[in-house]
Amino acid sequence: MPSLALRRPVWLHPTVFRIESLSALVVAMALIPEALSFSIIVGVDPRVGLFTAAIMAMTIAFTGGRPAMISAATGSVSLVLAPLMASHGLQCLIAAVFLGGAMQILLAVLGVARLMRFLPRRWSGSATRWESSSSFTSSRI
């Protein structure tokens, strides 16, 4: 007969808790300047960037994720949102972000991630290189 005793979650083990806490601290320290810089690029108040970064981090923490999952703003998003903010304002920017989130949820429910196995692995590296080069070229004066 299986034991009905409640087991302590793995993340409450002292070693795992210490590692997870330190990694959360490192991510939080890296997320602050990133949120500030991307909010300045987009043209919104830096407090908006800090608030959205905190909301995003808490949402991922409570809804779950996977080991080594990184959830933060990216340079490519700020490159798209900056002209949108300049031409249509904050209300349109907020609507676009919510629409993008809704589309991601819909794609997850439909299971579109299964199709990623058909893409060559080197394409994901190409996307990262493209993002860094486009961020660099757009920031040059």
N, C-alpha and C positions, 0 to 999 in steps of 0.2 A: 504494500500500500504506500503510495507516494506521501511524502511529508507535506503537511499543510502549513508549516512554519513559514512566516514571511522572511524573505531574504533581503538583505540590504542591497540597494542598487550598486552596480560596479563603480559608478562615478563617485560614490561616497567613501570608497576605500581611500585611506590617507594619501597613498602615493599617487593614485589617479587624480584625486581632488587637487593635490598640489600642482601637478603637471597641467591640469586643465585650467586652474586659476592663473598660473603664470602665463600660459598661452593666451588666455583672455586679456590679461593685462597688456601683453605685447601687441596684440591686435588692436586694442583700444588706443594705445599710444600711437600706433601707425595710422589709425583711422581719423584721428583728430586733424592733423595737418592736411590729409587728403581731402577730407570733407570741406575744410576751409578753402583750400585752393580751388576745388571744383566749383564751389558756390561762387567764388569770385570770377572764375572763367565764365560761368553761365550768366552772371550779372544779378544774382540775388543776394540778400543779406546773409553774411556768414552764419548767423544764428539759424537760418533756415537749413543750411547745409549740415550743421551740427545736429539739429533736431531730426532731420531725415536720416542721418547716419545712425543715430541712437535708435530710432524706430525700426530701421532695417535690421540692426544687430539684435535687438530684442525679439523681433518677429522670428528671425532664423533660430535664435536660442530656444524659443518656446515651441515652435512648430517642428523642430528637429532638423536634421541635416545629416551629414556623413562625415567621417573623419577627414581632416585636412580640407574641409570645404571653406572656401573664402567667399564672403559676401560683403562686397563693398562697391562703392561707385567706381566707374571706369572712365578713362580719358575719352574713349569713343562716345560714350553717352553725353559727356559734357560738350563735345564738339557738335553734336546734333542739337542739344538743348539750348546752346547759346544763341544761335540765330532765331530759334523759336521764341525764346524769351524776349529777344530784341524786337521782333516783329509783332508778336501777339500778346505779350504780357504774362504775368504770373498765373492768372486763372487758366489760360490755355496750357501753360507749362504743367500745372497740377493735373489737368485733365489728361494730358498726354502721358504723364507718368502713370496715372491710374489705368489708362487704357493699355499701356504696355504691360503692367502687372497682370491685368485681366487676361491679356493674350497669352502670357506665360503660363498662367494657371490653366487656361483652356488647352494649350499644347501639352501640358503635363497630364491632364485628365485623358486626353486622346492618346497618350503614349507615343508621342512623336520622337521621344528620345531613343527609341529602339532603332530608328533609321540612321542614327549616328554611326552605327557599325559599318555602314556602306561607304562612309567617307574615309579617305586615306588619313592616317594619323598625322602625317606631316602638314596637312591643311590647317590643323588647329595651331601649330607653331607659326604658320604663315599669317594667320589672323592676328596673333599677338605681335608679330613683327610689324604688320601693317598699322596696328593701333599705335605702337610706339613711334613709328615714323610719321604718321599723320599728326600725332600730338606735337612732335618736334617741329614739323614744318609749319603748323598753324600758329605756334607760339613764337616763331622768329619774327623779328621786326624788320 
